[in-house]
């Protein structure tokens, strides 16, 4: 089965690209490499065995000349996830936020500290949802 990216993830990446058209994409990604698959078999970068859907994207942290933007964006994603339930978790700069502790940041203990990119995982029920994300740094209102 051919891997495909969740429509929510496609929409999120589209909004990033529209808001930061000149951004660095060096650490962008979505589908796991074979090496990643062997290291992290439960990763959302791995295609769902039943549908082929990949539910995670990585967005290079270098979005603009303002080095604070990735931190602000990660926090806005965290707050959006808490309120709307479309996002499973966000990882950036050695921290993870998810419903586990009420979307509070906590230390991330995975192999990669995600300092060069933001990792965003989307819920399974968002596989076919392409509604835009209402996040301020992505031209939303919240």
Secondary structure, 3 states (H helix, E strand, C coil): CCCEECHHHHHHHHHHHHHCCCCCCCCCECCCCHHHHHHCCCCCCCCCCCCCEECEEEEECCCCCCCCHHHHHHHHHHHHHHHHCCEEEEEECCEEEEHHHCCCCEECCCCCCCCCEEEEEECHHHCCCCCCCCCHHHCCCC
